Amino acid sequence: MIEFKAVTKKYPDGTVAVDSLDLAVDAGRITVFVGPSGCGKTTSLRMINRMIDPTGGSILLDGKDIRESDPPLLRRGIGYVIQQAGLFPHRTVIDNVATVPLLTGATRRAARARAQELLELVGLPAEMGKRYPVQLSGGQQQRVGVARALAADPPVLLMDEPFSAVDPVVRDDLQQQLLRLQSELDKTIVFVTHDIDEAIKLGDRVAVFRVGGRLAQYATPSELLAKPADDFVSSFVGRDRGYRALGFLDAAGVPVGPVATAKVGTGAAEAENTDGWVIVVDEENRPLGWLSSAALSTMDTIDKDSVVSGGSLYNTADGSLRSALDSALSSPAGLGIAVDADGRVAGGIKADTVLDALARARRTGEVPA
Ligand SMILES: Nc1ncnc2c1ncn2[C@@H]1O[C@H](COP(=O)(O)OP(=O)(O)OP(=O)(O)O)[C@@H](O)[C@H]1O
């Protein structure tokens, strides 16, 4: 556990970046610091590994004041990931990751083996180890940054806007990856972002800062959305608040209806008769995209290059009302695609059906009316 006790940071020019911060970061959880630019998120984060020292108050790591720890030693137990990954440009990817185990006394062979394992863990193919950072995409560099931060197996991981320099699709992928990793690793993660959506998605708890380095609210994502502490938090988390709150409601009770499917590579004439759209699936019944019946009527064999990419998918195994509704709204056919845990088409889902389920949840008091 990391505890901030009345922590203040006043820079020499008089700027108060953090003002009397009291906050306890739970062990083994993701805590997100979020807030507008200049509100003291980075300063708060960097005080944890003593890159910055507070001018008042104290920070305890597992009950011990971090001022009593030698900074280099302290940092061995605290991984650090930053926005531009911060990789060594003249070292290969594998050597970038192996640096830390080498520093802590591993043999070269053991360090490389560990690095290889970590690259796999963050979803990078082994052959990428030989490349130099410049030969990787931004998202891949971020993965290497995460692998490197994990190399010493630190119990604590600090992440400062790690995904903000990549495009939204890659960011979504990196966020999923982080959640998956965390479910295996149980690190104590402190994650800084200015993006409230990212905070809500990743955080077990979210600390909302306001300019002047003051904590406006510290709560779980659903509490933040349901009960913002004041007007500032309300306007900060406010955008699409009702819609985002759907992300916390299980869609298990939402009925999934039929959807016309057509297997790729089969004759178009064999496709189910429909006056609207069909979802094209692969051999395993996984969705590839949509074809309108008009397009279908012009082709002999269904090929996957002609499909219109669909919207988001709704996973019946663990989907929320938000993902169910989003799948319906983002589909060109107006019908969301529900898939099972293996990604196979389970049926279609309509926006109206989701809204009915929401109305039911309101009636039963599961969500406030
Ligand atoms: N070395 C410094 N000297 C003086 N003021 C500083 C210094 N570093 C940061 N600040 C100021 O402290 C305040 C908090 O900065 P900090 O970087 O912690 O904010 P932040 O919330 O992380 O912002 P951003 O989202 O823009 O990165 C800002 O007003 C900033 O200008």
The ligand as an SDF file (V2000), in Angstrom:
LIG
                    3D

 31 33  0  0  0  0  0  0  0  0999 V2000
    9.9900   21.9990  -12.0500 N   0  0  0  0  0  0  0  0  0  0  0  0
    8.9160   22.7820  -11.9170 C   0  0  0  0  0  0  0  0  0  0  0  0
    9.0390   24.0640  -11.4960 N   0  0  0  0  0  0  0  0  0  0  0  0
    7.9600   24.8680  -11.3410 C   0  0  0  0  0  0  0  0  0  0  0  0
    6.7020   24.4720  -11.5520 N   0  0  0  0  0  0  0  0  0  0  0  0
    6.5180   23.2020  -11.9830 C   0  0  0  0  0  0  0  0  0  0  0  0
    7.6120   22.2920  -12.1780 C   0  0  0  0  0  0  0  0  0  0  0  0
    7.1040   21.1110  -12.6070 N   0  0  0  0  0  0  0  0  0  0  0  0
    5.7710   21.2740  -12.6660 C   0  0  0  0  0  0  0  0  0  0  0  0
    5.4160   22.5100  -12.2990 N   0  0  0  0  0  0  0  0  0  0  0  0
    4.0670   23.0750  -12.1910 C   0  0  0  0  0  0  0  0  0  0  0  0
    3.3350   22.3210  -11.2390 O   0  0  0  0  0  0  0  0  0  0  0  0
    1.9780   22.1580  -11.6420 C   0  0  0  0  0  0  0  0  0  0  0  0
    1.6560   20.6820  -11.7020 C   0  0  0  0  0  0  0  0  0  0  0  0
    2.4180   20.0800  -12.7340 O   0  0  0  0  0  0  0  0  0  0  0  0
    2.2970   18.5210  -13.1110 P   0  0  0  0  0  0  0  0  0  0  0  0
    3.2350   18.2370  -14.2100 O   0  0  0  0  0  0  0  0  0  0  0  0
    2.4200   17.7310  -11.8640 O   0  0  0  0  0  0  0  0  0  0  0  0
    0.7910   18.4900  -13.6140 O   0  0  0  0  0  0  0  0  0  0  0  0
    0.0210   17.3920  -14.4480 P   0  0  0  0  0  0  0  0  0  0  0  0
   -1.3350   17.3200  -13.8330 O   0  0  0  0  0  0  0  0  0  0  0  0
    0.7920   16.1470  -14.5460 O   0  0  0  0  0  0  0  0  0  0  0  0
   -0.1060   18.0960  -15.8520 O   0  0  0  0  0  0  0  0  0  0  0  0
   -0.1060   17.5000  -17.3630 P   0  0  0  0  0  0  0  0  0  0  0  0
   -1.3670   16.6920  -17.4870 O   0  0  0  0  0  0  0  0  0  0  0  0
   -0.1550   18.7540  -18.2000 O   0  0  0  0  0  0  0  0  0  0  0  0
    1.1290   16.7130  -17.5140 O   0  0  0  0  0  0  0  0  0  0  0  0
    1.8510   22.8880  -12.9620 C   0  0  0  0  0  0  0  0  0  0  0  0
    1.3650   24.1690  -12.7180 O   0  0  0  0  0  0  0  0  0  0  0  0
    3.2830   22.9500  -13.4720 C   0  0  0  0  0  0  0  0  0  0  0  0
    3.4630   24.0680  -14.2990 O   0  0  0  0  0  0  0  0  0  0  0  0
  1  2  1  0
  2  3  1  0
  2  7  2  0
  3  4  2  0
  4  5  1  0
  5  6  2  0
  6  7  1  0
  6 10  1  0
  7  8  1  0
  8  9  2  0
  9 10  1  0
 10 11  1  0
 11 12  1  0
 11 30  1  0
 12 13  1  0
 13 14  1  0
 13 28  1  0
 14 15  1  0
 15 16  1  0
 16 17  2  0
 16 18  1  0
 16 19  1  0
 19 20  1  0
 20 21  2  0
 20 22  1  0
 20 23  1  0
 23 24  1  0
 24 25  2  0
 24 26  1  0
 24 27  1  0
 28 29  1  0
 28 30  1  0
 30 31  1  0
M  END
$$$$
